[in-house]
Amino acid sequence: MKSEGQKQSQKHEKRLAKKVGGSKTAASGAFWSRKGDVRSHDLLIEHKWTGKKSFSIKALEVEKIVTEAIIDSRMPVFGISLNNKNYVLLTEDDFLEMREKLQ
C-alpha cells in the first residue's frame, strides 16, 4: 500500500508532467537509463512533496539532478510541493538565461 506522501507525490508528478508537456518517469527515475521524476524534451525534473511546513534540501539531491540533466542534455529543475504551494529551484545560469529570453 502507498503512503499518503507517495500518493500526493505521484499526483503532483502527473500534474507537472502534463503542464510541461512531458511524462512521468517509471519508478521515479530508479532505472539507470531514465533519471528524474518528470521529463520533457528540454527539462529533467526531480520533484519532492511534503505535507509539512518545512523541507530540507540537501546539496547532493540538487547536484544529482543537475548532473543527470546535463548528461541528458536537459535543463535541471528541482520541484517542491510545500505546504500546499508549488515551487521550482533552478541553477542561477538557467534562471538568467530564461529571463534573458523573456526580455
TORDOMAR-938663 format. One record per residue: residue number from 1; z, y, x of N, C-alpha, C in turn. Coordinates in nm, 3 decimals. Layout:
% residues N
REC pos     n_z     n_y     n_x    ca_z    ca_y    ca_x     c_z     c_y     c_x
REC NUM       Z       Y       X       Z       Y       X       Z       Y       X
...
END
This chain:
% residues 103
REC pos     n_z     n_y     n_x    ca_z    ca_y    ca_x     c_z     c_y     c_x
REC   1   0.000  -0.119   0.081   0.000   0.000   0.000   0.000   0.125   0.086
REC   2  -0.074   0.225   0.042  -0.082   0.350   0.116   0.034   0.442   0.078
REC   3   0.082   0.514   0.179   0.187   0.611   0.154   0.126   0.735   0.088
REC   4   0.211   0.820   0.035   0.163   0.945  -0.025   0.089   1.029   0.078
REC   5   0.141   1.031   0.200   0.075   1.106   0.307  -0.064   1.054   0.336
REC   6  -0.082   0.923   0.339  -0.214   0.864   0.363  -0.310   0.897   0.250
REC   7  -0.261   0.890   0.126  -0.345   0.923   0.011  -0.389   1.069   0.015
REC   8  -0.295   1.158   0.042  -0.326   1.300   0.048  -0.422   1.331   0.164
REC   9  -0.399   1.268   0.277  -0.484   1.289   0.393  -0.627   1.247   0.362
REC  10  -0.644   1.131   0.300  -0.778   1.085   0.265  -0.845   1.176   0.162
REC  11  -0.767   1.225   0.069  -0.819   1.318  -0.032  -0.871   1.446   0.035
REC  12  -0.794   1.498   0.130  -0.834   1.621   0.198  -0.954   1.597   0.291
REC  13  -0.959   1.481   0.356  -1.074   1.448   0.440  -1.201   1.441   0.355
REC  14  -1.193   1.380   0.238  -1.308   1.369   0.149  -1.354   1.508   0.104
REC  15  -1.257   1.593   0.065  -1.288   1.730   0.022  -1.356   1.808   0.135
REC  16  -1.301   1.796   0.255  -1.354   1.868   0.370  -1.493   1.818   0.407
REC  17  -1.515   1.687   0.401  -1.647   1.631   0.431  -1.751   1.687   0.335
REC  18  -1.716   1.695   0.208  -1.809   1.749   0.108  -1.840   1.896   0.137
REC  19  -1.737   1.974   0.171  -1.754   2.118   0.197  -1.845   2.146   0.317
REC  20  -1.839   2.061   0.421  -1.918   2.086   0.543  -2.049   2.007   0.544
REC  21  -2.077   1.935   0.435  -2.200   1.857   0.429  -2.199   1.738   0.524
REC  22  -2.081   1.682   0.541  -2.067   1.569   0.633  -2.013   1.446   0.564
REC  23  -1.949   1.361   0.642  -1.894   1.238   0.587  -1.761   1.206   0.654
REC  24  -1.681   1.129   0.582  -1.555   1.079   0.639  -1.589   0.971   0.739
REC  25  -1.513   0.964   0.844  -1.532   0.859   0.943  -1.449   0.739   0.903
REC  26  -1.510   0.622   0.905  -1.438   0.499   0.870  -1.317   0.482   0.961
REC  27  -1.207   0.440   0.903  -1.081   0.414   0.976  -1.033   0.537   1.052
REC  28  -1.067   0.656   1.002  -1.025   0.782   1.064  -1.052   0.788   1.215
REC  29  -1.169   0.741   1.255  -1.210   0.753   1.394  -1.150   0.651   1.488
REC  30  -1.099   0.542   1.435  -1.036   0.441   1.520  -1.137   0.362   1.603
REC  31  -1.264   0.362   1.563  -1.366   0.289   1.637  -1.414   0.372   1.756
REC  32  -1.444   0.307   1.867  -1.482   0.378   1.989  -1.610   0.459   1.971
REC  33  -1.698   0.416   1.883  -1.828   0.481   1.871  -1.831   0.599   1.774
REC  34  -1.731   0.611   1.688  -1.728   0.723   1.591  -1.588   0.777   1.582
REC  35  -1.568   0.892   1.645  -1.436   0.953   1.650  -1.421   1.063   1.546
REC  36  -1.300   1.112   1.533  -1.271   1.219   1.438  -1.255   1.164   1.297
REC  37  -1.207   1.250   1.207  -1.187   1.211   1.067  -1.307   1.246   0.980
REC  38  -1.372   1.358   1.014  -1.487   1.407   0.939  -1.591   1.452   1.040
REC  39  -1.718   1.423   1.009  -1.825   1.468   1.098  -1.944   1.517   1.017
REC  40  -2.004   1.622   1.066  -2.129   1.672   1.010  -2.227   1.681   1.127
REC  41  -2.345   1.737   1.103  -2.443   1.743   1.211  -2.395   1.831   1.327
REC  42  -2.304   1.925   1.300  -2.261   2.015   1.407  -2.109   2.020   1.430
REC  43  -2.032   1.952   1.347  -1.885   1.958   1.357  -1.823   1.820   1.373
REC  44  -1.715   1.813   1.449  -1.630   1.694   1.454  -1.489   1.743   1.423
REC  45  -1.434   1.693   1.313  -1.307   1.745   1.262  -1.199   1.638   1.267
REC  46  -1.087   1.675   1.325  -0.965   1.595   1.318  -0.878   1.663   1.213
REC  47  -0.829   1.588   1.116  -0.754   1.651   1.007  -0.614   1.591   0.997
REC  48  -0.516   1.678   0.980  -0.377   1.635   0.962  -0.324   1.694   0.831
REC  49  -0.247   1.615   0.760  -0.186   1.660   0.635  -0.036   1.638   0.643
REC  50   0.038   1.733   0.590   0.182   1.715   0.576   0.228   1.784   0.448
REC  51   0.324   1.724   0.383   0.383   1.785   0.265   0.503   1.872   0.303
REC  52   0.530   1.879   0.432   0.644   1.956   0.481   0.605   2.102   0.504
REC  53   0.705   2.182   0.533   0.681   2.325   0.555   0.654   2.359   0.701
REC  54   0.656   2.258   0.787   0.624   2.282   0.928   0.549   2.162   0.984
REC  55   0.480   2.187   1.093   0.398   2.085   1.156   0.387   2.117   1.304
REC  56   0.408   2.021   1.389   0.396   2.042   1.534   0.259   1.994   1.580
REC  57   0.193   2.077   1.656   0.063   2.041   1.713   0.084   2.010   1.861
REC  58   0.042   1.892   1.899   0.054   1.852   2.039  -0.077   1.882   2.111
REC  59  -0.066   1.931   2.232  -0.184   1.963   2.312  -0.276   1.843   2.323
REC  60  -0.220   1.725   2.339  -0.300   1.604   2.354  -0.390   1.580   2.233
REC  61  -0.341   1.608   2.111  -0.421   1.590   1.989  -0.540   1.686   1.987
REC  62  -0.515   1.810   2.024  -0.621   1.910   2.024  -0.721   1.880   2.136
REC  63  -0.672   1.850   2.254  -0.760   1.820   2.366  -0.847   1.698   2.339
REC  64  -0.792   1.601   2.266  -0.866   1.479   2.234  -0.987   1.510   2.146
REC  65  -0.969   1.589   2.041  -1.082   1.619   1.952  -1.183   1.709   2.024
REC  66  -1.136   1.797   2.111  -1.228   1.882   2.188  -1.315   1.795   2.278
REC  67  -1.255   1.703   2.350  -1.330   1.614   2.439  -1.429   1.528   2.361
REC  68  -1.384   1.469   2.251  -1.471   1.383   2.170  -1.588   1.462   2.112
REC  69  -1.562   1.586   2.070  -1.669   1.668   2.012  -1.772   1.706   2.119
REC  70  -1.726   1.739   2.237  -1.818   1.775   2.345  -1.907   1.656   2.378
REC  71  -1.849   1.538   2.389  -1.926   1.416   2.417  -2.029   1.392   2.307
REC  72  -1.994   1.427   2.184  -2.079   1.404   2.067  -2.171   1.524   2.036
REC  73  -2.170   1.627   2.121  -2.249   1.750   2.102  -2.220   1.817   1.968
REC  74  -2.091   1.826   1.935  -2.048   1.892   1.811  -1.939   1.994   1.843
REC  75  -1.913   2.083   1.747  -1.804   2.179   1.762  -1.674   2.111   1.717
REC  76  -1.570   2.119   1.800  -1.442   2.060   1.760  -1.366   2.150   1.664
REC  77  -1.311   2.087   1.560  -1.230   2.158   1.462  -1.106   2.074   1.436
REC  78  -0.991   2.137   1.438  -0.864   2.071   1.407  -0.818   2.127   1.274
REC  79  -0.826   2.048   1.168  -0.789   2.093   1.034  -0.646   2.053   1.001
REC  80  -0.576   2.141   0.931  -0.436   2.116   0.896  -0.414   2.155   0.749
REC  81  -0.359   2.063   0.673  -0.313   2.096   0.537  -0.162   2.105   0.545
REC  82  -0.112   2.225   0.524   0.029   2.255   0.545   0.083   2.334   0.428
REC  83   0.183   2.279   0.361   0.248   2.349   0.251   0.146   2.396   0.145
REC  84   0.053   2.306   0.111  -0.050   2.331   0.009  -0.151   2.439   0.046
REC  85  -0.169   2.465   0.175  -0.271   2.557   0.223  -0.348   2.486   0.333
REC  86  -0.476   2.521   0.347  -0.562   2.457   0.445  -0.601   2.555   0.555
REC  87  -0.591   2.507   0.679  -0.620   2.589   0.796  -0.709   2.511   0.893
REC  88  -0.779   2.584   0.979  -0.853   2.520   1.087  -0.821   2.589   1.219
REC  89  -0.820   2.509   1.324  -0.797   2.558   1.459  -0.925   2.536   1.537
REC  90  -0.977   2.642   1.599  -1.098   2.637   1.680  -1.066   2.679   1.822
REC  91  -1.151   2.642   1.916  -1.135   2.699   2.050  -1.172   2.847   2.040
REC  92  -1.118   2.926   2.128  -1.149   3.069   2.126  -1.299   3.092   2.148
REC  93  -1.360   3.018   2.239  -1.504   3.032   2.264  -1.585   3.005   2.138
REC  94  -1.551   2.899   2.064  -1.624   2.868   1.941  -1.601   2.975   1.835
REC  95  -1.478   3.023   1.825  -1.448   3.129   1.729  -1.530   3.255   1.761
REC  96  -1.532   3.296   1.888  -1.604   3.416   1.927  -1.755   3.399   1.907
REC  97  -1.805   3.281   1.934  -1.948   3.253   1.912  -1.982   3.263   1.763
REC  98  -1.897   3.207   1.679  -1.920   3.215   1.534  -1.915   3.360   1.487
REC  99  -1.819   3.434   1.538  -1.802   3.575   1.500  -1.926   3.655   1.540
REC 100  -1.975   3.628   1.661  -2.092   3.699   1.711  -2.214   3.670   1.623
REC 101  -2.231   3.546   1.580  -2.345   3.510   1.495  -2.338   3.578   1.359
REC 102  -2.216   3.604   1.312  -2.198   3.669   1.181  -2.227   3.819   1.186
REC 103  -2.218   3.878   1.304  -2.238   4.024   1.314  -2.380   4.063   1.330
END
